[in-house]
Amino acid sequence: MKKIIRLFLTAFHFLAVCGGSIFLFVQPVSFSAKVILCAVLWGLWAAGMGSFLYFRNQYVKYSGDVCRYAQQIMEGNPCSEVQNQETLTSKMVMELKKTGEILEYKASAAEKEKAETQQLVSDITHQLKTPVTNIKMYGDTLCEEELSGEEVRQFVQIIVQQIGKLEFLIDALSKMSRLESRMMHMHPDHCKVNRTVSQAIDTVASRAKEKGIELQVNVRETLEVCHDSKWTAEALGNILDNAVKYTESGGKIIVSARNLEMYIVISVSDTGIGIDSGHYNQIFQRFYREAKAAKTEGLGIGLYLARQIITLQGGYIKVRSKAGYGTEFEVFLPRRAA
């Protein structure tokens, strides 16, 4: 169809030039003037047709080159021989290569996200399996066997403990899911740091007292920073919870704060079992637990949630520790809201 239209337009232009030539020859001017005007008319037509055919040929060649190089890029060929040339084809190849790299990166990111989602589902299933199995086992025993009143009481107590563990796990997983999906938003406001620290201390004070651990707080009442007090207290509470878990009876936990030029730093130090330096990054991964911490009850979510909460506020967490000599976590909160 395109070929027929092209031939029709060419014939139309040719006939138009012929008609123009006939029109010139019937005009009352000298014969030499008629010849000159006809020569100019045909010359313009020839130049136009020549330009059209030339640029059409260049366009077809350019399109063919682009398609060929695009195919090579898709097959993994970098097309280095054409990239450094100062031509339109070279520029187009460079753009195609950039587009290919972007698409490859997005495909890789999507694959990574899919793998992480599968791993998360696997981890959640594993974490939920133990308490659910225990509840089912003790529930079946209560229903099927003749037990004394004391045995029934013990079994019910165990079931209640497992339900509490299950409730805690579901709550932690819900928070983790909301943080990862960006459904949880921080609402920073200027408030006193000691108020946030007090909220965090309240969550572990009773357990620290039971273990005979001394809690010492050194935070100035005048110290303020723009932060989400509720969620920052949650993050500090998770750090303090770890400190209480892994500090022996008679130990000490110190919470302090200091003012830097760009950050407010809240420090939580303990005299617990410490962390090997090779595990500093891993302890912030979800469900990760050191081998020596496996005997202590926990899920490996607390520090992960703490880092996510602080990161959403534009801050970060640093850790310093020495195995057997205690650990210090430093929470950096920006003086200006993120």
N, C-alpha and C positions, 0 to 999 in steps of 0.2 A: 504493500500500500504506500509506504514511504517513498519507494522508488518511483512509483507512478506519479505521485504528487511532485517529486523533484523533477521528473521529465516534463511534466505539465508546466511547471513554473519556468523551466529553461526555454521551452517552446514559446511560452507566452512572452518572455522577455525578448526572444529572437524576433518574433512577429512584431512586437512593439517597436523594435529598432528598425525593422524593415518598413513599417508604416511611417515611422518618423522620417526615414530616408526619402520615401515617396512624397511625403508632405513637403520636405525641403525642396525637392526638384520641381514642384509645381509653383513655387514661390517666384515672384517677379524680381529676381536678383541675378547677378552675373553667374555664368557657369562655373567659374573658378571659385566663387564664394560658396556655391552649392557643393562643390567637391570638397572644399575645406571643412564645411559644416558637417557633411556626411562622414568625412574621415575622423573628425573629432567625436561624433556620435558613436561610430563603430569602435573607435579607440577606447572610449569610456566603457562601452559594453564589454569589450574584450578584457579591459583591466578589471572590471567588476567580476566577470566570470572567472578570470584567472585568480583573483584574490579569494573568491568564494571556494574554488577548488583547492587552492593552496591551504587555506585555513581549515577547510573540512578535512583534508588529508592529515594536517597536524593534529586536529582534534581526535581523529580516529586513532592515530599513532599514540597520542597521549593517553587516551582511554585504554587502549590495549596494554600500554606499559604499566599503568596504574593497576589494572586487573591482574596482570602477571605478577607484579611485585606484591600485591595484596595476597595472592595465593601463596607466594613464597614465604611471606611473613607468617601466614597461618600454618605453614608447614614447619616453621621454626628457623627458616633461613633469614639471617639479619640483613641481607641486601646491602652489605657494607660498600660495595663498589659504586652505588649510586647516592649514598647518603651525604657525602661531602661535596657534592656538586652544587653549583649555584644555578639550579634549574627549578622550574615549577614542579617537575616530576620528583626531584629530590625532596622538595618541601612536602609534597603530598605523601611520599613514602615515609618521611619522618613523622608526620601526623598519624599515618596509619599505624606505624610502629608504636607510637605513644598510646594510641587507642587500644592496640592489641595488648600492651603491657598493663593498662588500666583494667581491661576486661579479665586478663589473666590473674591480676591481683585480687579483683573482686570475686572471681571464681574460687581462688585459693582461700580467701577470707570466709566465703560461704561454706566451703568444705570444712574449714577449721571450726566454724561456729556449729556446724552440724555434728562434728565429732565431739565438741565440748558439750553440746546438748545431750548426746547419747551417753557421754560419761557421767553427766550430772544425773540423768535419769537412773543410770546404773548405781551411782553412789547413794541416791535417795532411797532406792529400793533396798539396797543393802542395809542402810541405817534403820529403815522402818521394819525390816524383817525380824530383828531380834526381839524388840518389845512385843510385837504382834504375836510372834511364835510363843513367847513366854505366857502372854495373857491367854492364848488358846489352850496351851498345855495345862496350866493351872485351872482354867475354867472347866476343861473336860474332866480333870481329876475330881473337882468338886461335884460335878454332876454324876459321875459314874461310880465313885467309890464311897464306902462308908467311912467317914472320918470323925475323929473326936472333935469336941468343941474347940480345943486348943489348936488342933491342926487346921480346922476351918478358919479360925481367926488368923493364923499365920499365912495361909494361902490367900485369903482376902487382902491381907496387908501387902503381900507381894504383888498381887494384881493391881492394887491401888498405886504402888510404887511404879510399876511398869506403865500404867496409864499416865502418871505424872511425867515419866520420862518421854512417853509418846507425845504428850501435849507440848512439852518443852521442845522436842525435836521438830514438830510440825510448825511451831511458832518461829523457830530459828530458820527453818527452810523457807517459810513464807517471807520473812524479812530478807533472806538472801535472794530469793526470786524477785522480789520487788526492787531491790537494789540493782540487780543485774539487768532487769528490763527497763530501768530508768523510770519506774512508776512511783518511786519514792523521791520526794523533792525536799530539799533542805529549805528552811525558813530562818535564815540568820537574822539576828537582832543583837544590839549592844546590850550585853548583860555581864554581870560579875562572874569571874572564873570560879571563885570559891563556892558560888551557888551550884554550878554545874558539878564541881568536884564533890560537894556534899551529897548530891543526888546519887553519884556513882558509889561513894563510900557506903551509903545506906544499904545498897544491894548486897554488900559482902560483910558488913560489920558483925552480924550475928555469927556467921561461920568462922570469921577470924577470931572472935572471942572464944568460941568453942574449942578452937585449936590452940588458944593461948598465944596468938600472933598479935604483936603490937602494931597498931595503925597510927602513923604519925603524919600530920598534915601541916605543910608550911606554904600557905598561899595567902598573899596579902589581900585584905578585904577590898582595897581600892582598885585592884587589877581587873580591867575590863577588856573584852575583845568582841568583835562582831561574829557570832556563831549561833548555830542551832543548839540551844541548851539541852533539849530533850535527847536528840540523837547523839550529841557529843558525850553526854552522860552515859548513854548506852555503850558507846565505844570504850570509854574509860572503865565502865563497869565490866566489860569483857576482859580488858587487860588486868584489872584488879582480881577478877575471878580466877584467872590463870595464876596470878601471884599467890593467892590464898591456897589454891590447889597444890602448887608445887613448892610451897614453903613449909618446912617442918615446924612442929610445935615449939614455941619459944622464939620463933624468928621475928623479923621486923619488916614492915612495908612502909615506905616513905613516899608521900605524894607532895610534890613541890611544883612551883611555877615561877618562871622568870620572864622578863620583858626584853625582847631583842628589837632591833631596828625595824624588821619587816614581819616578825612573827612573835606570837606568845607561845612559849614552850611549857607544856605540862609534862612533868617527869614522874614516872612510877617505877620505883626501884624496890627490889626485895632481896632477901637472903636465902633464896630457894636453891633448887638443884642446878640452875643455870642451863644455858643452851650452847651447844657446840657451834662455833662460828660458821661451819660449813652448812648449817641449816637455817641461817638468818632469812634467806628468801623463801625457803620452803614452808616455814611456819605460818606464813600469810596465805598459803594456798588452802582452799576449802578441803576439809576432811583430812588434812595432813596432821599426823601425830608422830613425834619422835619415838623410837623404840623404847627408850627408858621411861617415857611418859605413858606407855600403854597400860600399865597397872592402875593408873589413876583414871577414874571415870570421866569421860568427856567425848565430844563429837568432832573436835577439830574445826569448828566453825567460828568461834569467838574472835580470833585475831583476824580472820578473813573479813568478817563483818566490820570490825573496828577500822581496818584499813579502807574499806569501801566507803564508810561513813565520812571519815576524815578527808579522803580524796575528793569526794563530792563537794566538800567545802573549800577546796583549793589547797588543802594542807597535805602533810605526809607524816609517816611514822618512822623513827629510827630505833634500832635496838643495839644494845651493847651487853655482852654477857661473857661469863667465864664459867665453864662447867664446874659445878660444886661451890661456886662463890656468889651466886645470885645473878640477877638480870635487871637491866634498866631499859624501859621503853620511854621514848621521848615523842610526844605528840606536838607537831608544829601546826599552829593555826594562824593563818595570815591576819595581819592587823586590819587589812581591808577585805571586805566580803568578796568571795570569788564570783 
